[in-house]
Amino acid sequence: MKKKLLAVLCATGLLTAALTGCGNNETQTTGTTEQTETTVVETQETEEDTQATEETETEDAANLSGTISLAGSTSMEKLCEAMSESFMEKYPGITVTVEYTGSGAGLESLASGSVDIGNSSRHLKDEELSGGAVENVVAIDGIAVIEDKENTVTDISAEDLAKIYTGEISNWSELGGKDEAIVVIGREAGSGTRDAFEELLEVADNCAYAQELDSTGAVLAKVASTPGAIGYVSLDVVDDSVIAISIDGIEPTEEKILAGNYLLSRPFVMATNGEISAQNDLVKTWFDYIKSENGKAVISQVGLIIPE
Amino acid sequence: MKKKAIIEKTAKIIFMICAVIAIFAVCSITLYMFMKGAPTFQKVGVSELLFGTKWAPTAKEPSYGILYIILSSVVGTFASVLIGVPIGLLTAVFLSEIAGKHLGSVVRGAVELLAAIPSVIYGLIGMMVLNPWMYQLEKSVFGSNSSHKFTGGANMLSAIIVLAIMILPTVISVSTSSLKAVPDNLRSASLALGATKMQTIFQVVIPAAKSGILTGVVLGIGRALGEAMAINMVAGGAVNIPLPFNSVRTLTTQIVSEMGYAQGLHRQVLFSVGLVLYIFIMIVNFILLKARKKGVGE
């Protein structure tokens, strides 16, 4: 009976800690640290209670406590969520908060000092760099343009690709292929892949899609099964069921993207004010974690390329 | 004696609580939809939202017109009812009036199975089988007409066909039971007056079962209007005028496909889309209520 009671108490304690933790995530971006610290202490205590065996491992981690705040690119949501989740598991004392306000807004928040890290899904502009921001590329996002297996056009110029997506070219014969209508497949509004594709190809808000699908898998399946179809997906999901088209003669491979030659790729930047070495311990720990094996695993797990 | 009274009372309270849960759920959902969906109408403008034809929520100058989306839902639903109801009604007539015991049970079993198939299966088959057929049809209709935007077969027509099949079980089962409820003396009287069996069915039995059949039709409309998964898989999902060979998006698929990454006003507008759908469903249910009352009155 006593055991049961204890278990219930423990569970309640954990739940409360979790709930308050969640609540804080939303409200504490303004920088009220007092509340956070109490939560952090609570969480630590429960951690110690329940995971006494793991204590040796997390001892180092438990010494660190505080908050890291990030703001910026919406496209980096998947990466940031996965990274912060995995990070906070290892460092239970640290709370990571991420706001998705857009690259420009994130860098502005960084410049004004309201966040530790500004997320940007593009290279920093000169005026941003001269303001003291330092560009730390944590991952690279690559997009592959795919077509069905029967298609004979395997290389395309960026210009023609843009024309396909804006509807100016509607038959593969115009590009030297078979007489087959082009079925233009894309993602739904709000998708990060669509944003990146349209932005990098400079066809934003101009695309005439025949189909708008709501997942990477759906695009892949549709393109594979529809003769004359063209679509775009994250580079990592491309498989044998489709052909990944070269753009301006450059195949979409990790090597080409790392070399910076492939058009449809963009860096995911976590910018800091000054070099990483000049940051506080928490931020340093964050970047160390990203560069660790665990961090790299997270990056590849969300389908991104690890920069050199 | 006392114990019995307590049990009686507790049971009553438990029943009451269960009933209240349903009412509470409906009320809170309604309240939530209006609270979440209504403010956006003001922000975007009622006419711009409902009668705008351009859906570009993430553009630099966003535009939130959902007219084509509403039209796609309406056209898709009515076209599928137009196809599904005659087939369903005639199947119901077959089941209740014509089929023998053995054949009847086979057909009934098939209909019940049809009702039990999850909508994602309909979508999958539609995507893998129906869409390629539609693409062949599309190619033969439009040929090398370069002004047509080829959709690869994911179009309004596919959606209508899938929906028509999906509403069949509802229409059939409700119509069958209402046809069966028609008293036998009506049939006997008609036959005795010299009417043939077909004349009896179409001029006596079906009119007598009218309100029940209507209930089936309205339920079918509700099902077609609310279906999301299967449509999402076969209809293409681009916002277009609901023409047979255009890729379309309905109210339901609009929410399903964009909720994942939508932010800010875009997200709020999706709640408004939900509200519009909710109002449509309420109207359908209101008609259903009327139809049932009328049935009872007769």
Boltz contact constraints between the chains, C-beta under 6 A:
constraints:
  - contact:
      token1: [A, 170]
      token2: [B, 146]
      max_distance: 6.0
  - contact:
      token1: [A, 181]
      token2: [B, 150]
      max_distance: 6.0
  - contact:
      token1: [A, 183]
      token2: [B, 150]
      max_distance: 6.0
  - contact:
      token1: [A, 183]
      token2: [B, 152]
      max_distance: 6.0
  - contact:
      token1: [A, 188]
      token2: [B, 257]
      max_distance: 6.0
  - contact:
      token1: [A, 188]
      token2: [B, 258]
      max_distance: 6.0
  - contact:
      token1: [A, 189]
      token2: [B, 57]
      max_distance: 6.0
  - contact:
      token1: [A, 189]
      token2: [B, 58]
      max_distance: 6.0
  - contact:
      token1: [A, 190]
      token2: [B, 58]
      max_distance: 6.0
  - contact:
      token1: [A, 190]
      token2: [B, 258]
      max_distance: 6.0
  - contact:
      token1: [A, 190]
      token2: [B, 261]
      max_distance: 6.0
  - contact:
      token1: [A, 190]
      token2: [B, 262]
      max_distance: 6.0
  - contact:
      token1: [A, 191]
      token2: [B, 261]
      max_distance: 6.0
  - contact:
      token1: [A, 205]
      token2: [B, 59]
      max_distance: 6.0
  - contact:
      token1: [A, 209]
      token2: [B, 238]
      max_distance: 6.0
  - contact:
      token1: [A, 210]
      token2: [B, 149]
      max_distance: 6.0
  - contact:
      token1: [A, 210]
      token2: [B, 151]
      max_distance: 6.0
  - contact:
      token1: [A, 210]
      token2: [B, 247]
      max_distance: 6.0
  - contact:
      token1: [A, 211]
      token2: [B, 154]
      max_distance: 6.0
  - contact:
      token1: [A, 211]
      token2: [B, 236]
      max_distance: 6.0
  - contact:
      token1: [A, 211]
      token2: [B, 237]
      max_distance: 6.0
  - contact:
      token1: [A, 211]
      token2: [B, 238]
      max_distance: 6.0
  - contact:
      token1: [A, 211]
      token2: [B, 247]
      max_distance: 6.0
  - contact:
      token1: [A, 212]
      token2: [B, 237]
      max_distance: 6.0
  - contact:
      token1: [A, 212]
      token2: [B, 238]
      max_distance: 6.0
  - contact:
      token1: [A, 213]
      token2: [B, 237]
      max_distance: 6.0
  - contact:
      token1: [A, 214]
      token2: [B, 257]
      max_distance: 6.0
  - contact:
      token1: [A, 226]
      token2: [B, 152]
      max_distance: 6.0
  - contact:
      token1: [A, 229]
      token2: [B, 152]
      max_distance: 6.0
